[in-house]
């Protein structure tokens, strides 16, 4: 099977996964609210996912650098079925937590191997990662757009079963990939890949900057935006449409900017816009709030260029999976910490405080990155 076909299969797997993520991104917070899960507990439940995803991802990424990528794509499909079924039966915070742990492991298996797989088949060029991000955005947007309608038509239970069914398709598609053993597994070599002391100074600085980016994402991610729109009077269908249009714009602007060579400028421009949008959003309501959420999609699309460019430039070709995983550890640890905090902040002070903190913490990422990328 040709290299191009293998790339297409992986991108299709990503489409199915991101579609389900888009559906869950809208439906799950509303489902938890309808089942009377406290907002502070909701933050803790959502915080579990980036942590379990990242720790799983590091293990899977290191193993895949030796054992090949196919096994982890297949596992992703199987875990997609399990997570959908767990959400189907969930009613208590503990049951939703188990669902998030399963979903996080599922996401870890995919993101441990998708970027390395595509880089290996594209000569290490960073633009394939932006195309991956575009696929993620568009599929997630479609899932978000129809999520509200699925909830109305199929109710929450039927929507979760549909998500489980998509996991079956992912597992079957993954079987079409060529099995490829990278080399004999060596604990010594794996530990060498993971040895933080051997990484460059620039790599270490970016690990901190990705942590700060994660902090900002957690303060506005997960359940926060859907609940923010819900509190401002929007229905499930309207929330899905707003978030769907936002993510479509992110995909469109990633596509428009994919051929730019001005990576530093993209990082700075998107960073300034990020801070402006969330400062304004902290003091907005109703229609203007919805407009700002949609506009944020443009910011995401431009930001993706810089983020993926950073990954391709500072990761070692011999250990793409592990290096990308290490950088993402910083991002997801920061995201988990701030997600856990966000529920308490919203319960006590409303949405303005986390939005303002997100604007400030993201400034550390984009200013630092702009300076270092010089």
JOPECOR-V335052 format. One record per residue. RES is the residue in one letter. SS is DSSP state (2 for helix, 1 for strand, 0 for the rest). BURIAL is I if it has 24 or more other ideal C-beta (glycine too) atoms within 12 Angstrom, else O. D_LAST is the distance of its C-alpha to the last C-alpha in Angstrom with 2 decimals. Layout:
BEGIN
res=RES ss=SS burial=BURIAL d_last=D_LAST
res=RES ss=SS burial=BURIAL d_last=D_LAST
END
This chain:
BEGIN
res=X ss=0 burial=O d_last=40.95
res=X ss=0 burial=O d_last=38.11
res=X ss=2 burial=O d_last=34.44
res=X ss=2 burial=O d_last=34.09
res=X ss=2 burial=O d_last=36.95
res=X ss=2 burial=I d_last=35.45
res=X ss=2 burial=I d_last=32.22
res=X ss=2 burial=O d_last=34.43
res=X ss=2 burial=I d_last=36.41
res=X ss=2 burial=I d_last=33.40
res=X ss=2 burial=I d_last=32.12
res=X ss=2 burial=I d_last=35.69
res=X ss=2 burial=I d_last=35.80
res=X ss=2 burial=I d_last=32.64
res=X ss=2 burial=I d_last=34.37
res=X ss=2 burial=I d_last=37.40
res=X ss=2 burial=I d_last=35.49
res=X ss=2 burial=I d_last=33.33
res=X ss=2 burial=I d_last=36.47
res=X ss=2 burial=I d_last=38.21
res=X ss=2 burial=I d_last=35.26
res=X ss=2 burial=I d_last=35.44
res=X ss=2 burial=I d_last=39.19
res=X ss=2 burial=I d_last=38.92
res=X ss=2 burial=I d_last=36.14
res=X ss=2 burial=I d_last=38.65
res=X ss=2 burial=I d_last=41.98
res=X ss=2 burial=I d_last=41.48
res=X ss=2 burial=I d_last=40.76
res=X ss=2 burial=I d_last=43.70
res=X ss=2 burial=I d_last=45.84
res=X ss=2 burial=I d_last=45.18
res=X ss=2 burial=I d_last=46.01
res=X ss=2 burial=O d_last=49.18
res=X ss=0 burial=O d_last=50.20
res=X ss=0 burial=O d_last=49.82
res=X ss=0 burial=I d_last=46.87
res=X ss=0 burial=O d_last=45.79
res=X ss=2 burial=I d_last=42.33
res=X ss=2 burial=O d_last=41.33
res=X ss=2 burial=I d_last=42.44
res=X ss=2 burial=I d_last=40.62
res=X ss=2 burial=I d_last=37.31
res=X ss=2 burial=I d_last=38.23
res=X ss=2 burial=I d_last=39.30
res=X ss=2 burial=I d_last=36.06
res=X ss=2 burial=I d_last=34.03
res=X ss=2 burial=I d_last=35.70
res=X ss=2 burial=I d_last=34.18
res=X ss=2 burial=I d_last=30.45
res=X ss=2 burial=I d_last=31.56
res=X ss=2 burial=I d_last=34.09
res=X ss=2 burial=I d_last=31.81
res=X ss=2 burial=I d_last=29.06
res=X ss=2 burial=I d_last=31.46
res=X ss=2 burial=I d_last=33.26
res=X ss=2 burial=I d_last=30.13
res=X ss=2 burial=I d_last=29.04
res=X ss=2 burial=I d_last=32.53
res=X ss=2 burial=I d_last=32.81
res=X ss=2 burial=I d_last=29.39
res=X ss=2 burial=I d_last=30.22
res=X ss=2 burial=I d_last=33.74
res=X ss=2 burial=I d_last=32.65
res=X ss=2 burial=I d_last=30.48
res=X ss=2 burial=I d_last=33.93
res=X ss=2 burial=I d_last=36.50
res=X ss=0 burial=I d_last=34.92
res=X ss=0 burial=I d_last=33.93
res=X ss=2 burial=I d_last=37.25
res=X ss=2 burial=I d_last=38.97
res=X ss=2 burial=I d_last=36.34
res=X ss=2 burial=I d_last=36.49
res=X ss=2 burial=I d_last=40.29
res=X ss=2 burial=I d_last=40.06
res=X ss=2 burial=I d_last=37.89
res=X ss=2 burial=I d_last=40.76
res=X ss=2 burial=I d_last=43.38
res=X ss=2 burial=I d_last=41.56
res=X ss=2 burial=I d_last=41.12
res=X ss=2 burial=I d_last=44.90
res=X ss=2 burial=I d_last=45.40
res=X ss=2 burial=I d_last=43.00
res=X ss=2 burial=I d_last=44.64
res=X ss=2 burial=I d_last=48.08
res=X ss=2 burial=I d_last=47.11
res=X ss=2 burial=I d_last=45.98
res=X ss=2 burial=I d_last=49.23
res=X ss=2 burial=O d_last=51.33
res=X ss=0 burial=I d_last=49.15
res=X ss=0 burial=O d_last=50.64
res=X ss=0 burial=O d_last=49.70
res=X ss=2 burial=I d_last=46.36
res=X ss=2 burial=O d_last=46.88
res=X ss=2 burial=I d_last=47.44
res=X ss=2 burial=I d_last=44.35
res=X ss=2 burial=I d_last=42.42
res=X ss=2 burial=I d_last=43.76
res=X ss=2 burial=I d_last=42.66
res=X ss=2 burial=I d_last=39.09
res=X ss=2 burial=I d_last=39.10
res=X ss=2 burial=I d_last=40.34
res=X ss=2 burial=I d_last=37.89
res=X ss=2 burial=I d_last=35.01
res=X ss=2 burial=I d_last=36.20
res=X ss=2 burial=I d_last=36.52
res=X ss=2 burial=I d_last=32.92
res=X ss=2 burial=I d_last=31.82
res=X ss=2 burial=I d_last=33.64
res=X ss=2 burial=I d_last=32.00
res=X ss=2 burial=I d_last=28.35
res=X ss=0 burial=I d_last=28.72
res=X ss=0 burial=I d_last=29.41
res=X ss=2 burial=I d_last=28.37
res=X ss=2 burial=I d_last=24.67
res=X ss=2 burial=I d_last=25.47
res=X ss=2 burial=I d_last=28.49
res=X ss=2 burial=I d_last=26.65
res=X ss=2 burial=I d_last=23.78
res=X ss=2 burial=I d_last=26.54
res=X ss=0 burial=I d_last=28.35
res=X ss=0 burial=I d_last=25.48
res=X ss=0 burial=O d_last=23.94
res=X ss=0 burial=O d_last=21.03
res=X ss=0 burial=O d_last=19.46
res=X ss=0 burial=I d_last=17.60
res=X ss=2 burial=I d_last=19.56
res=X ss=2 burial=I d_last=22.74
res=X ss=2 burial=I d_last=21.32
res=X ss=2 burial=I d_last=20.82
res=X ss=2 burial=I d_last=24.40
res=X ss=2 burial=I d_last=25.53
res=X ss=2 burial=I d_last=24.09
res=X ss=2 burial=I d_last=25.92
res=X ss=2 burial=I d_last=29.09
res=X ss=2 burial=I d_last=28.76
res=X ss=2 burial=I d_last=28.39
res=X ss=2 burial=I d_last=31.31
res=X ss=2 burial=I d_last=33.65
res=X ss=2 burial=I d_last=32.92
res=X ss=2 burial=I d_last=33.58
res=X ss=2 burial=I d_last=36.89
res=X ss=2 burial=I d_last=37.91
res=X ss=2 burial=I d_last=37.16
res=X ss=2 burial=I d_last=38.98
res=X ss=2 burial=I d_last=42.17
res=X ss=2 burial=I d_last=42.05
res=X ss=2 burial=I d_last=44.08
res=X ss=2 burial=I d_last=46.63
res=X ss=2 burial=I d_last=46.93
res=X ss=2 burial=I d_last=47.69
res=X ss=2 burial=O d_last=50.37
res=X ss=2 burial=O d_last=51.84
res=X ss=2 burial=O d_last=51.60
res=X ss=2 burial=O d_last=51.23
res=X ss=2 burial=I d_last=48.84
res=X ss=2 burial=I d_last=50.81
res=X ss=2 burial=O d_last=50.80
res=X ss=2 burial=I d_last=47.08
res=X ss=2 burial=I d_last=46.33
res=X ss=2 burial=I d_last=48.69
res=X ss=2 burial=I d_last=46.91
res=X ss=2 burial=I d_last=43.59
res=X ss=2 burial=I d_last=45.43
res=X ss=2 burial=I d_last=46.74
res=X ss=2 burial=I d_last=43.27
res=X ss=2 burial=I d_last=42.63
res=X ss=2 burial=I d_last=45.57
res=X ss=2 burial=I d_last=44.05
res=X ss=2 burial=I d_last=40.73
res=X ss=2 burial=I d_last=42.70
res=X ss=2 burial=O d_last=44.70
res=X ss=2 burial=I d_last=41.70
res=X ss=2 burial=I d_last=40.02
res=X ss=0 burial=O d_last=43.09
res=X ss=0 burial=O d_last=42.28
res=X ss=0 burial=I d_last=39.15
res=X ss=0 burial=O d_last=39.67
res=X ss=0 burial=O d_last=40.00
res=X ss=0 burial=I d_last=37.68
res=X ss=0 burial=O d_last=37.89
res=X ss=0 burial=I d_last=34.70
res=X ss=0 burial=O d_last=36.40
res=X ss=0 burial=O d_last=38.62
res=X ss=0 burial=O d_last=37.45
res=X ss=0 burial=O d_last=36.72
res=X ss=2 burial=O d_last=36.31
res=X ss=2 burial=O d_last=34.83
res=X ss=2 burial=O d_last=32.16
res=X ss=2 burial=I d_last=31.47
res=X ss=2 burial=O d_last=31.05
res=X ss=2 burial=O d_last=28.67
res=X ss=2 burial=I d_last=26.44
res=X ss=2 burial=I d_last=26.72
res=X ss=0 burial=O d_last=26.30
res=X ss=2 burial=O d_last=23.44
res=X ss=2 burial=O d_last=23.68
res=X ss=2 burial=O d_last=22.68
res=X ss=0 burial=I d_last=19.34
res=X ss=0 burial=O d_last=16.11
res=X ss=2 burial=O d_last=14.67
res=X ss=2 burial=O d_last=11.61
res=X ss=2 burial=I d_last=14.40
res=X ss=2 burial=O d_last=16.41
res=X ss=2 burial=I d_last=13.95
res=X ss=2 burial=I d_last=13.50
res=X ss=2 burial=I d_last=17.29
res=X ss=2 burial=I d_last=17.68
res=X ss=2 burial=I d_last=15.37
res=X ss=2 burial=I d_last=17.41
res=X ss=2 burial=I d_last=20.47
res=X ss=2 burial=I d_last=19.69
res=X ss=2 burial=I d_last=19.19
res=X ss=2 burial=I d_last=22.54
res=X ss=2 burial=I d_last=24.18
res=X ss=2 burial=I d_last=23.46
res=X ss=2 burial=I d_last=24.69
res=X ss=2 burial=I d_last=27.82
res=X ss=2 burial=I d_last=28.81
res=X ss=2 burial=I d_last=29.10
res=X ss=0 burial=I d_last=29.75
res=X ss=0 burial=I d_last=32.82
res=X ss=0 burial=I d_last=35.94
res=X ss=2 burial=I d_last=34.48
res=X ss=2 burial=I d_last=34.00
res=X ss=2 burial=I d_last=37.27
res=X ss=2 burial=I d_last=39.22
res=X ss=2 burial=I d_last=37.66
res=X ss=2 burial=I d_last=38.88
res=X ss=2 burial=I d_last=42.18
res=X ss=2 burial=O d_last=42.78
res=X ss=0 burial=I d_last=42.18
res=X ss=0 burial=O d_last=45.08
res=X ss=0 burial=I d_last=43.59
res=X ss=0 burial=O d_last=45.57
res=X ss=2 burial=I d_last=44.36
res=X ss=2 burial=I d_last=44.34
res=X ss=2 burial=I d_last=42.38
res=X ss=2 burial=I d_last=39.78
res=X ss=2 burial=I d_last=39.32
res=X ss=2 burial=I d_last=39.00
res=X ss=2 burial=I d_last=36.45
res=X ss=2 burial=I d_last=34.20
res=X ss=2 burial=I d_last=34.82
res=X ss=2 burial=I d_last=33.76
res=X ss=2 burial=I d_last=30.62
res=X ss=2 burial=I d_last=29.60
res=X ss=2 burial=I d_last=30.71
res=X ss=2 burial=I d_last=28.39
res=X ss=2 burial=I d_last=25.52
res=X ss=2 burial=I d_last=26.51
res=X ss=2 burial=I d_last=26.97
res=X ss=2 burial=I d_last=23.60
res=X ss=2 burial=I d_last=21.88
res=X ss=2 burial=I d_last=23.99
res=X ss=2 burial=O d_last=23.23
res=X ss=2 burial=I d_last=19.44
res=X ss=0 burial=I d_last=19.51
res=X ss=0 burial=O d_last=18.99
res=X ss=0 burial=I d_last=15.97
res=X ss=0 burial=O d_last=12.91
res=X ss=0 burial=O d_last=10.95
res=X ss=2 burial=I d_last=9.92
res=X ss=2 burial=I d_last=7.44
res=X ss=2 burial=O d_last=10.35
res=X ss=2 burial=I d_last=12.83
res=X ss=2 burial=I d_last=11.74
res=X ss=2 burial=I d_last=11.99
res=X ss=2 burial=I d_last=15.15
res=X ss=2 burial=I d_last=16.88
res=X ss=2 burial=I d_last=16.26
res=X ss=2 burial=I d_last=17.84
res=X ss=2 burial=I d_last=20.61
res=X ss=2 burial=I d_last=21.25
res=X ss=2 burial=I d_last=21.93
res=X ss=2 burial=I d_last=24.06
res=X ss=2 burial=I d_last=26.09
res=X ss=2 burial=I d_last=27.03
res=X ss=2 burial=I d_last=27.86
res=X ss=2 burial=O d_last=30.20
res=X ss=2 burial=I d_last=31.49
res=X ss=0 burial=I d_last=32.59
res=X ss=0 burial=O d_last=35.11
res=X ss=0 burial=I d_last=36.10
res=X ss=0 burial=O d_last=39.00
res=X ss=2 burial=O d_last=40.91
res=X ss=2 burial=O d_last=39.78
res=X ss=2 burial=O d_last=36.70
res=X ss=2 burial=I d_last=35.45
res=X ss=2 burial=I d_last=35.93
res=X ss=2 burial=O d_last=34.08
res=X ss=2 burial=I d_last=31.01
res=X ss=2 burial=I d_last=31.14
res=X ss=2 burial=I d_last=31.21
res=X ss=2 burial=I d_last=28.34
res=X ss=2 burial=I d_last=26.23
res=X ss=2 burial=I d_last=26.45
res=X ss=2 burial=I d_last=24.29
res=X ss=2 burial=I d_last=21.59
res=X ss=2 burial=I d_last=21.92
res=X ss=2 burial=I d_last=21.70
res=X ss=2 burial=I d_last=18.40
res=X ss=2 burial=I d_last=16.97
res=X ss=2 burial=I d_last=18.20
res=X ss=2 burial=I d_last=15.89
res=X ss=2 burial=I d_last=12.74
res=X ss=2 burial=I d_last=14.80
res=X ss=2 burial=I d_last=16.27
res=X ss=2 burial=I d_last=13.15
res=X ss=2 burial=I d_last=11.84
res=X ss=2 burial=I d_last=15.35
res=X ss=2 burial=I d_last=15.63
res=X ss=2 burial=I d_last=12.53
res=X ss=2 burial=I d_last=13.28
res=X ss=0 burial=I d_last=17.09
res=X ss=0 burial=I d_last=19.47
res=X ss=2 burial=O d_last=21.67
res=X ss=2 burial=O d_last=24.74
res=X ss=2 burial=I d_last=24.46
res=X ss=2 burial=I d_last=22.73
res=X ss=2 burial=I d_last=25.30
res=X ss=2 burial=I d_last=25.01
res=X ss=2 burial=I d_last=21.22
res=X ss=2 burial=I d_last=20.92
res=X ss=2 burial=I d_last=23.93
res=X ss=2 burial=I d_last=22.49
res=X ss=2 burial=I d_last=19.47
res=X ss=2 burial=I d_last=22.00
res=X ss=2 burial=I d_last=24.22
res=X ss=2 burial=I d_last=21.97
res=X ss=2 burial=I d_last=21.92
res=X ss=2 burial=I d_last=25.68
res=X ss=2 burial=I d_last=26.80
res=X ss=2 burial=I d_last=25.14
res=X ss=2 burial=I d_last=26.69
res=X ss=2 burial=I d_last=30.08
res=X ss=2 burial=I d_last=30.21
res=X ss=2 burial=I d_last=29.52
res=X ss=2 burial=I d_last=31.82
res=X ss=2 burial=I d_last=34.57
res=X ss=2 burial=I d_last=34.08
res=X ss=2 burial=I d_last=33.89
res=X ss=2 burial=I d_last=37.56
res=X ss=2 burial=I d_last=38.75
res=X ss=2 burial=I d_last=36.60
res=X ss=2 burial=I d_last=37.95
res=X ss=2 burial=O d_last=41.50
res=X ss=2 burial=O d_last=41.51
res=X ss=2 burial=O d_last=39.32
res=X ss=0 burial=O d_last=38.75
res=X ss=2 burial=I d_last=35.60
res=X ss=2 burial=I d_last=33.97
res=X ss=2 burial=I d_last=32.82
res=X ss=2 burial=I d_last=30.88
res=X ss=2 burial=I d_last=29.24
res=X ss=2 burial=I d_last=28.11
res=X ss=2 burial=I d_last=26.88
res=X ss=2 burial=I d_last=24.89
res=X ss=2 burial=I d_last=23.19
res=X ss=2 burial=I d_last=22.30
res=X ss=2 burial=I d_last=21.14
res=X ss=2 burial=I d_last=18.87
res=X ss=2 burial=I d_last=17.11
res=X ss=2 burial=I d_last=16.05
res=X ss=2 burial=I d_last=14.47
res=X ss=2 burial=I d_last=12.57
res=X ss=2 burial=I d_last=11.42
res=X ss=2 burial=I d_last=10.38
res=X ss=2 burial=I d_last=8.63
res=X ss=2 burial=I d_last=6.73
res=X ss=2 burial=O d_last=5.71
res=X ss=2 burial=I d_last=5.31
res=X ss=0 burial=I d_last=3.79
res=X ss=0 burial=O d_last=0.00
END
